[in-house]
Amino acid sequence: MHTAERIREGICKEPVVFEGNTIPVSASFGVAHASPINDLSAAIEYADEALYMAKRGGRNKVVFYELKTEN
């Protein structure tokens, strides 16, 4: 999360200048945990879902996918 947030902040600090116009740039990231019980393909799927949560939540943010556990 910390690394993704640092990258996001760095991207936002560097607007793009095109034909004399300054264009702000932003980024959204989805982050998920991979482990022996949550393999890489599942982690990628969860990170993708977290990315879409970030976009729906206003963009320009980092969202961590929280596994839902049943009690």
Backbone torsions as a table, in degrees:
resi	resn	phi	psi	omega
1	MET	NA	-44.7	-177.8
2	HIS	-61.5	-44.3	-179.3
3	THR	-65.1	-44.2	179.1
4	ALA	-62.5	-40.6	179.2
5	GLU	-65.8	-40.3	178.6
6	ARG	-63.6	-41.4	177.5
7	ILE	-64.7	-43.9	179.9
8	ARG	-59.5	-46.0	179.1
9	GLU	-61.4	-40.9	179.3
10	GLY	-63.3	-40.4	178.1
11	ILE	-62.6	-42.6	-178.1
12	CYS	-67.0	-25.4	-178.4
13	LYS	-76.6	-13.6	-174.6
14	GLU	-116.5	84.5	176.9
15	PRO	-66.3	157.2	178.3
16	VAL	-94.9	133.6	175.6
17	VAL	-105.7	122.0	-178.1
18	PHE	-136.7	122.1	-179.7
19	GLU	48.5	44.2	176.8
20	GLY	81.1	-2.1	179.3
21	ASN	-103.8	136.8	176.3
22	THR	-94.8	122.3	-176.3
23	ILE	-113.9	117.7	178.0
24	PRO	-67.8	145.6	179.8
25	VAL	-122.0	140.3	176.1
26	SER	-136.1	170.3	-180.0
27	ALA	-148.3	148.2	173.4
28	SER	-120.7	145.4	-179.7
29	PHE	-132.4	142.4	171.1
30	GLY	-111.7	133.0	-176.5
31	VAL	-125.6	138.2	176.8
32	ALA	-143.3	159.7	-177.7
33	HIS	-95.1	132.7	173.3
34	ALA	-107.0	137.1	179.8
35	SER	-154.0	176.4	178.8
36	PRO	-57.1	-31.9	178.5
37	ILE	-91.1	-11.5	179.0
38	ASN	-127.9	83.6	-172.4
39	ASP	-65.3	174.0	-174.4
40	LEU	-59.4	-43.5	-178.7
41	SER	-64.0	-37.6	176.5
42	ALA	-67.4	-41.2	179.6
43	ALA	-62.0	-40.0	177.8
44	ILE	-64.1	-42.9	177.9
45	GLU	-61.6	-43.5	179.5
46	TYR	-67.2	-39.9	178.3
47	ALA	-63.7	-38.5	177.1
48	ASP	-63.3	-42.6	177.4
49	GLU	-63.2	-41.0	177.7
50	ALA	-63.7	-36.5	176.9
51	LEU	-60.5	-45.4	179.3
52	TYR	-67.7	-30.7	174.2
53	MET	-64.1	-40.7	178.6
54	ALA	-63.3	-43.0	179.7
55	LYS	-65.2	-43.6	178.9
56	ARG	-67.2	-27.1	-177.7
57	GLY	-85.6	11.1	176.2
58	GLY	117.3	-3.6	178.6
59	ARG	67.2	174.6	179.3
60	ASN	54.4	51.8	178.7
61	LYS	-154.6	167.7	176.1
62	VAL	-112.4	129.1	179.4
63	VAL	-123.5	133.2	176.7
64	PHE	-98.5	131.7	179.2
65	TYR	-79.4	119.8	178.1
66	GLU	-94.9	121.5	175.7
67	LEU	-65.7	134.0	177.2
68	LYS	-90.2	125.5	178.2
69	THR	-110.2	142.0	178.5
70	GLU	-91.9	139.2	180.0
71	ASN	-98.6	NA	NA
